[in-house]
């Protein structure tokens, strides 16, 4: 087996030398980091402030909608201030600054906040830049304020909704994003609210308008029954204390915490990581096999190494390359998580506890090995049968469809980890690594873990057996009949066969 380990070392080093290997190592963490940071960046930098106007003849809607929008903005402002503190405050002053931030009124503006923050900040700290307001109310233009007919006002403002600039009192022109017409509920109680927008795809403002309008309608209905408005508001503000318990936990520890929520959904993230890593390793294995066939390197290897040793070497070398890939991914993502969550001890501690106190990491390693051996045998057969990567695409397409099933069920299984779908997929060997890893939050029984693993190992043994037969048969290209060697009895060999020592001591293709 020494030759197999030499080939494994060569496979590993050949993969590690390629630019694609290092690009793969960096690409996934970078993409995930960008996907996590992009929404906040787009909200703060890329998306402009959306301006809207309200036609409210009775002034019954604007005083309720605007505070809701302002309060939502102040929540994001507070979040921005907290991130600013984490990044720029003095290490020994961070906790004190965060406590003071919590004591500020929700109506505190950015200027007041900066004055209060100064004693806690490092020297030379850049000035706090508050986030953009997502929506801002602008007054109706003077040209339409004296018009009594709302429909005429809407018609006059439609060009501004189509892209023309709307002139404000300051003389600045802004694009109009939305127009809201709220009819007088006393005059027309059944009239619908009209919401005009230049982009129906952005419906967050519409949802806010609808929510506030429904709340006002309910308040009016209660008031019509003789209830006091303040009593109505205090009644609607009532929130019942709620605690969630897990019946599977020991007595005294039944209450569900953030750690439990993370532990339930963390396996889905590991399933995605398993899929990406197996896909990357399978591509490396397939490309390596086809490339060595096309440049006749396998012919040279066969002169001194048995086909089974080549196959084992390829499996071990590419498997170690895959583990290296996954290991670096995990370290980079963990470092990114620690950096993003510094200062938020509740989430970071819960995340750390959820991963370290569970069997996620050893289970991931186990199912990575099972998944790798399972699919590597299939991809070795494809690589040994095809002359080019283009030839292999028709075969790999089918297996890619098969491997997509775990992704489609990735967020379904944690909702019912011991349900029919989860259990069925667990007993299908091609899905066992993904399904069982995703079911860890449901604590599957020991006999299921052992039984599905044994079935998966039996399937792996069968696939690798056939893979070894298929792998060694078409390694060498066919020779013309005139060049085919003969055995000691003078018979020609047909087809392509690996090297074997004959009884007479001569080496023939058999």
C-alpha positions in Angstrom: 0.0 0.0 0.0 3.0 2.3 0.0 2.4 3.2 -3.6 -1.2 4.2 -2.7 0.0 6.6 -0.1 2.6 8.0 -2.5 -0.2 8.6 -5.0 -2.4 10.1 -2.2 0.4 12.6 -1.3 0.8 13.5 -5.0 -2.9 14.0 -5.4 -3.1 16.2 -2.3 -0.1 18.3 -3.4 -1.3 18.7 -7.0 -4.6 20.0 -5.7 -2.9 22.3 -3.2 -0.7 23.8 -5.9 -3.6 24.8 -8.1 -5.0 28.4 -8.1 -8.5 26.9 -8.1 -8.0 25.2 -4.8 -7.0 28.4 -3.1 -9.8 30.3 -4.8 -12.2 27.7 -3.5 -10.9 28.1 0.0 -11.4 31.9 0.0 -14.5 32.1 -2.2 -17.1 30.5 0.1 -16.2 32.5 3.3 -16.0 35.7 1.2 -19.4 35.1 -0.4 -21.0 34.3 3.0 -19.4 37.4 4.5 -20.7 39.6 1.7 -24.2 38.0 1.9 -24.3 38.8 5.6 -22.9 42.3 5.3 -24.6 43.3 2.0 -28.1 43.9 3.3 -27.0 46.4 5.9 -24.7 48.1 3.5 -27.4 48.3 0.8 -29.9 49.6 3.4 -27.5 52.3 4.6 -25.5 53.2 1.5 -27.0 52.0 -1.8 -30.8 52.4 -1.2 -31.9 56.1 -1.3 -34.4 57.7 1.0 -37.9 57.2 -0.4 -40.0 60.3 -0.3 -43.8 60.1 0.0 -46.8 62.4 0.4 -50.1 62.0 2.1 -53.5 63.3 1.1 -55.3 63.4 4.4 -58.2 65.9 4.4 -59.2 65.1 8.0 -55.7 64.8 9.4 -56.8 61.5 10.8 -53.9 59.3 9.4 -50.7 61.3 9.2 -50.3 61.8 13.0 -50.3 58.1 13.5 -48.3 56.9 10.5 -45.3 59.3 10.8 -44.4 58.3 14.4 -44.5 54.7 13.4 -42.0 55.3 10.6 -39.8 57.5 12.8 -39.7 54.9 15.6 -38.6 52.3 13.1 -35.8 54.5 12.0 -34.7 55.2 15.6 -34.4 51.5 16.1 -31.9 51.3 13.3 -30.2 54.4 14.6 -29.7 52.8 18.0 -28.3 49.6 16.3 -25.9 51.8 14.3 -24.8 53.6 17.5 -24.2 50.3 19.3 -22.1 49.0 16.4 -20.2 52.3 16.5 -19.5 51.9 20.2 -18.3 48.3 19.7 -15.8 49.5 17.1 -14.6 52.8 18.6 -15.1 52.8 22.3 -12.4 52.4 24.9 -12.1 48.7 26.0 -12.8 49.5 29.6 -15.6 51.8 28.8 -17.6 49.7 26.4 -20.0 48.1 29.0 -20.7 51.5 30.6 -21.3 53.1 27.2 -23.7 50.3 26.2 -25.6 50.7 29.5 -26.0 54.4 28.8 -27.2 53.8 25.3 -29.9 51.5 26.7 -31.1 54.3 29.0 -31.5 56.9 26.2 -35.0 57.7 25.1 -36.1 56.4 21.7 -36.5 60.0 20.7 -32.8 60.8 21.3 -31.3 62.3 18.1 -27.8 61.5 16.7 -26.4 64.9 17.9 -27.3 64.3 21.5 -26.0 60.8 21.3 -22.6 62.0 20.0 -22.2 64.5 22.9 -23.0 61.7 25.4 -20.7 59.2 23.7 -17.6 61.4 23.6 -16.2 60.3 27.0 -16.2 56.7 26.0 -14.6 57.0 22.6 -10.9 56.5 21.6 -8.9 59.5 20.5 -9.2 60.3 16.8 -12.4 58.4 16.4 -14.3 59.4 13.2 -17.6 61.1 13.7 -20.7 58.9 13.8 -22.6 58.8 10.5 -26.3 58.1 11.1 -28.0 55.7 8.7 -30.2 57.1 6.0 -33.9 57.3 6.7 -35.6 54.7 4.6 -38.8 56.8 4.1 -39.4 60.5 4.6 -42.7 62.4 4.4 -42.7 65.6 2.3 -45.4 68.2 2.2 -47.8 68.5 -0.7 -46.5 71.1 -3.3 -48.1 74.5 -3.2 -49.5 73.9 -6.7 -52.0 71.3 -5.4 -52.6 72.4 -1.8 -55.7 74.4 -2.7 -57.3 71.7 -4.8 -60.2 70.0 -2.9 -60.6 67.0 -5.2 -58.2 64.3 -4.1 -58.5 62.5 -7.5 -57.3 65.7 -9.2 -54.3 66.0 -6.8 -53.4 62.4 -7.6 -53.5 63.2 -11.3 -51.4 66.2 -10.9 -48.7 64.3 -8.9 -48.6 61.2 -11.2 -45.8 62.7 -13.3 -43.6 62.9 -10.2 -44.4 59.2 -9.5 -43.2 58.4 -13.0 -39.8 60.0 -12.6 -40.2 63.7 -12.8 -38.7 65.7 -9.9 -40.9 67.0 -7.1 -40.0 70.5 -6.0 -39.9 71.1 -2.2 -40.3 74.4 -0.4 -36.6 74.6 0.0 -36.2 74.6 -3.8 -34.7 71.1 -3.8 -36.2 68.5 -6.2 -36.7 65.0 -5.1 -38.1 61.8 -6.8 -41.5 60.9 -5.4 -41.8 57.3 -4.4 -45.3 56.9 -3.1 -48.6 58.8 -2.6 -51.1 57.8 0.0 -54.7 59.0 0.0 -56.6 58.5 3.2 -60.3 59.5 2.8 -62.1 61.1 5.8 -63.5 58.1 7.7 -66.4 60.3 9.0 -67.5 61.3 5.5 -66.7 58.1 3.6 -66.2 55.2 6.1 -66.3 52.6 3.3 -63.9 54.3 0.9 -60.7 52.4 0.2 -57.3 53.8 1.0 -55.3 54.5 -2.2 -51.6 53.7 -2.3 -49.8 54.8 -5.4 -46.2 53.8 -5.8 -43.4 54.0 -8.4 -42.1 50.6 -7.4 -44.7 48.0 -6.2 -41.8 45.6 -5.5 -40.8 47.6 -2.5 -43.8 47.1 -0.3 -42.5 47.8 3.2 -44.1 51.2 3.3 -47.4 49.8 2.0 -47.4 47.2 4.7 -46.8 49.9 7.3 -49.7 52.0 5.9 -52.0 49.0 5.9 -51.0 48.1 9.5 -51.6 51.6 10.9 -54.9 51.9 8.9 -56.2 48.7 10.3 -55.3 49.7 13.8 -57.1 53.0 13.5 -60.2 51.2 12.1 -60.3 48.9 15.1 -59.9 51.8 17.4 -62.8 53.6 15.8 -64.9 50.4 16.1 -64.2 50.1 19.8 -64.8 53.8 20.3 -68.2 53.4 18.6 -69.1 50.8 21.2 -68.6 53.4 23.9 -65.0 52.6 25.0 -62.5 55.3 25.9 -59.7 55.8 23.4 -56.9 55.7 26.1 -58.5 52.5 27.4 -58.5 51.0 24.0 -54.8 51.9 23.4 -53.8 50.5 26.8 -55.8 47.3 26.1 -54.3 46.8 22.7 -50.8 47.3 24.2 -51.3 44.4 26.6 -48.8 41.5 26.0 -49.2 38.2 27.8 -46.0 36.8 29.4 -44.9 33.8 27.4 -42.4 31.1 28.1 -41.5 28.2 25.9 -40.5 24.8 27.3 -39.0 21.7 25.8 -40.5 18.5 27.1 -37.5 16.4 26.2 -35.1 18.3 28.6 -34.4 17.4 32.2 -36.4 18.8 35.0 -35.3 22.4 35.9 -33.8 22.9 32.4 -37.0 22.7 30.3 -37.2 26.4 29.3 -36.2 27.0 25.7 -33.3 29.5 25.3 -31.5 31.1 22.4 -28.9 28.3 22.5 -31.7 25.8 21.9 -32.9 27.7 18.9 -29.4 27.9 17.4 -28.9 24.2 18.1 -32.0 23.4 16.2 -31.0 25.2 13.0 -27.2 24.9 13.1 -27.3 21.5 11.5 -28.9 23.0 8.4 -25.8 25.3 8.0 -23.6 22.2 8.3 -25.7 20.4 5.7 -25.1 23.3 3.3 -21.4 23.2 4.1 -21.3 19.4 3.5 -23.0 19.9 0.1 -20.6 22.6 -1.0 -17.5 20.7 0.2 -18.6 17.4 -1.4 -19.4 19.2 -4.7 -16.0 20.8 -4.7 -14.1 17.6 -3.9 -16.0 15.6 -6.5 -15.1 18.1 -9.2 -11.4 17.9 -8.1 -11.5 14.1 -8.3 -13.3 14.0 -11.6 -11.0 16.6 -13.3 -7.9 14.8 -11.9 -9.0 11.5 -13.3 -9.9 12.8 -16.8 -6.8 15.0 -17.0 -4.4 12.1 -16.2 -6.2 9.9 -18.8 -5.9 12.6 -21.5 -2.2 13.2 -20.9 -1.4 9.5 -20.6 0.0 9.9 -17.1 -2.0 6.8 -16.0 -0.2 4.7 -18.5 3.1 5.6 -16.9 1.7 4.9 -13.4 0.4 1.5 -14.5 3.9 0.3 -15.4 4.7 0.2 -11.7 1.5 0.6 -9.7 -1.6 -1.6 -9.6 -4.9 0.1 -10.6 -6.4 -0.5 -7.1 -3.5 1.4 -5.5 -4.1 4.3 -7.9 -7.8 4.4 -7.0 -7.1 4.2 -3.3 -4.5 6.9 -3.6 -6.9 9.2 -5.5 -9.6 8.7 -2.8 -7.3 9.4 0.1 -5.5 12.3 -1.5 -8.7 14.1 -2.7 -10.4 13.3 0.6 -7.6 15.0 2.6 -7.8 17.9 0.2 -11.5 18.2 0.9 -10.9 18.1 4.7 -8.3 20.8 4.3 -10.8 22.9 2.4 -13.5 22.4 5.0 -11.2 23.0 7.9 -10.0 26.3 6.5 -13.6 27.3 5.8 -14.7 26.6 9.3 -11.8 28.6 10.8 -12.4 31.6 8.6 -16.1 31.6 9.2 -15.5 31.2 13.0 -13.1 34.1 12.9 -15.6 36.2 11.0 -18.4 35.3 13.4 -16.2 36.2 16.4 -15.4 39.6 14.8 -19.1 40.4 13.9 -20.4 39.3 17.3 -17.8 41.0 19.5 -19.6 43.0 22.2 -22.8 40.9 21.8 -22.0 38.3 24.4 -25.5 36.9 24.5 -25.5 35.7 20.9 -21.8 34.8 20.7 -22.0 32.7 23.9 -25.2 31.0 22.7 -23.7 30.2 19.4 -20.5 28.9 20.9 -22.4 26.8 23.4 -24.8 25.4 20.8 -21.9 24.1 18.6 -19.5 22.9 21.3 -22.1 21.2 23.5 -23.5 19.2 20.6 -22.0 16.5 18.4 -22.2 18.7 15.3 -18.5 18.8 14.5 -17.7 15.0 14.9 -21.0 14.2 13.2 -20.0 16.5 10.3 -16.6 14.7 10.0 -18.3 11.3 10.0 -20.9 12.1 7.4 -18.3 14.0 5.3 -16.3 10.8 5.0 -19.3 8.7 4.3 -20.6 11.1 1.7 -17.2 11.4 0.1 -16.7 7.7 -0.2 -20.2 7.2 -1.5 -20.1 9.8 -4.3 -16.4 9.5 -5.1 -16.9 5.9 -6.3 -19.6 7.2 -8.7 -17.4 10.1 -9.9 -14.4 7.8 -10.3 -16.5 5.6 -12.6 -17.5 8.6 -14.6 -14.0 9.9 -14.9 -12.6 6.6 -16.0 -15.2 6.2 -18.7 -14.9 9.7 -20.2 -12.1 11.1 -22.2 -12.9 14.8 -21.6 -14.7 17.0 -19.1 -17.3 17.7 -21.7 -18.1 14.0 -22.0 -18.5 13.8 -18.3 -21.1 16.6 -18.1 -24.0 14.4 -19.3 -23.3 12.0 -16.5 -22.6 14.5 -13.7 -25.8 16.4 -14.5 -27.9 13.5 -13.2 -25.9 13.1 -10.0 -26.2 16.9 -9.4 -30.0 16.6 -9.6 -29.8 13.7 -7.1 -27.6 15.8 -4.7 -30.0 18.8 -4.9 -32.7 16.9 -2.9 -30.9 17.6 0.5 -30.7 21.3 -0.3 -34.5 21.4 -1.1 -35.3 19.7 2.2 -32.6 21.5 4.3 -35.1 23.8 6.1 -37.9 21.2 6.2 -36.3 18.5 8.1 -35.4 20.6 11.3 -39.2 21.4 11.6 -40.0 17.7 11.9 -36.6 15.9 12.4 -38.4 12.5 13.2 -41.1 12.8 10.6 -41.8 10.6 7.6 -39.8 12.7 5.1 -36.7 12.9 7.4 -36.7 9.2 8.3 -37.3 8.1 4.7 -34.4 10.2 3.4 -32.2 8.8 6.2 -32.6 5.3 5.0 -31.7 6.2 1.3 -27.9 5.8 1.3 -27.4 8.6 -1.2 -29.1 11.0 1.3 -28.1 9.4 4.6 -25.1 11.8 5.3 -27.3 14.9 4.7 -30.5 13.8 6.3 -28.9 12.3 9.5 -26.7 15.4 9.9 -29.8 17.6 9.6 -31.7 15.4 12.1 -29.3 15.9 15.0 -31.6 18.6 16.5 -34.3 15.9 16.9 -32.0 13.4 18.7 -32.5 10.4 16.5 -32.3 7.0 18.2 -29.0 5.2 18.4 -30.3 2.3 16.4 -31.2 4.7 13.5 -27.8 6.2 13.6 -26.1 2.8 13.6 -28.6 1.2 11.1 -28.4 4.0 8.5 -24.6 4.1 8.9 -24.3 0.4 8.3 -26.6 0.6 5.2 -24.5 3.5 3.9 -21.2 1.5 4.5 -22.6 -1.5 2.6 -23.7 0.7 -0.3 -20.2 2.3 -0.3 -18.6 -1.1 -0.4 -20.7 -2.1 -3.4 -20.1 1.1 -5.2 -16.3 1.0 -4.6 -16.2 -2.6 -5.7 -17.8 -1.8 -9.1 -15.8 1.4 -9.2 -12.6 -0.6 -9.0 -13.7 -2.9 -11.8 -14.8 0.0 -14.0 -11.7 2.1 -13.0 -9.1 -0.5 -14.1 -10.8 -1.5 -17.4 -10.6 1.5 -19.6 -7.5 3.2 -18.2 -5.4 2.6 -21.3 -6.5 3.6 -24.8 -7.2 0.7 -27.2 -4.3 -0.6 -29.2 -4.6 -1.5 -32.9 -5.1 -5.2 -33.4 -1.6 -5.6 -35.0 0.0 -4.3 -31.8 -2.0 -6.3 -29.3 0.3 -8.6 -27.3 -0.2 -12.3 -27.2 -0.1 -14.7 -24.2 2.3 -17.7 -24.1 -0.3 -19.7 -26.0 -0.2 -17.3 -28.9 -3.7 -15.9 -28.5 -4.3 -12.2 -28.9 -5.9 -10.2 -26.1 -8.9 -8.0 -27.0 -9.8 -4.8 -25.3 -7.7 -3.0 -22.7 -6.4 -4.6 -19.6 -4.1 -3.8 -16.7 -0.6 -5.2 -16.5 -0.2 -8.7 -14.9 2.7 -11.1 -14.6 2.2 -14.3 -16.5 3.5 -17.7 -15.3 6.5 -17.5 -17.5 7.7 -14.3 -15.9 6.8 -12.0 -18.9 4.6 -9.0 -18.5 1.5 -8.8 -20.7 -1.7 -6.7 -20.9 -4.3 -9.0 -19.6 
